[in-house]
Every structure is written in C-alpha cells, then in structure tokens.
C-alpha cells in the first residue's frame, strides 16, 4: 500500500497519539476520526453561496424555483401539526 509522510505540530501529534487504542496504527486512528462540519449559520450559508456565484457555480434557476415553490407551500400547508402541549 502506498504511504504519505505528513508533518504535525507537537500538540496535534500528542492528540493523535492519545487517540490510539491498543496496537492501532495512526492510519487506523485517522480512518475512524470524525471531522464535524462547520456550524451551519445563515451567515455561513450566504458566504458559501457568494463563493459559488463568484466561481460561476451557483445554484441552477430550476433549483431556486423549486425552493421558492416549496417555501410558499410550507406557508399555506405546514408539514408540522400544531402541538396541544404548547
């Protein structure tokens, strides 16, 4: 199997080393690692959309039309029933 050498700062290396279980290799630790996505906020979404449009990779008009239609439908026919617990 091919390998790749990487450099880590000492704190990152120690964190990776502490995550090892038994005779597990560093590759195995990385394979089971979870890298959570950044929190999705309105500001973050707008930044990403802006970057897509600047790169000429924006959302197709057909998709925007679908979202608009779905949004209007949600206003008139909510998918969540009112709760009697409120």
N, C-alpha and C positions, 0 to 999 in steps of 0.2 A: 504494500500500500504506500502511496506517495505521502510525504510529510512536508510540513511547512514550519519553519522556525519563526517565532514571534518574540518580541521584546515586551516585557511588562514592567511597570513600576513596582517597587517592592511591596507597597500596600496591596496592589492588585494580585501579586503573586501569593502573598500570605493568605489573602481571602480565598483564592482558588485552592491553595494547599489545605486550608481548614475544611473546605467543602468535600474533600476526598473521603470516600468510605472504604475502609479496608485496603485492599490491594488495587483499588481503582486507579486507572491512568488519568492524566489531565484531560485527555481527549474524551474519556467517558464522562468526566465531570462536566465538561463543556456541552456535550451532547444532551445531558439531562437538565441543563440550566434553562431557566425561564427568563426571557428578556421582555418584561412587560412594556407594552407600547406607552407612549406619552399620553398623559391625560387628555381626553378629547374635550376641548372647550370651544365655545363659539369663536373666540379669537384665533385659536389654533386652526380651526377648520377654514376660516377666512384666509389665513396666511397660506395654507396649503392650496386652496382654490386659486388664490392670486398667483402662486408659483406655477400652477398648472396652466393658467391662461397666458402668463408671460412666456412659457415654454411652448405655447400653441398646442397644448394637450388638454384643453378644457373639456368639461362635460358636454356631450353631444346635445343639441337642442331637443332631440326626441326624449332624452332622459329628463331634461328640465321640464318639458311639457308633462311628462308622467308625474313628476314630483308635485307640480302645481295642481294637477287634477286630483291626486291623492290627498293633498292638503285640503283642498276645497271639500272633498268627500268626507274627510275626517271632521270638518266643521259642522256639516249637516247630519252626518251619521257616525257619531263617536263609536269607536270599537270597544271602549271600556264602559261597562254599565255603571250607573251611579251606585255608590255604596250606601246601604242603610245604616252603616256603622258611623258615618260622619255626623 
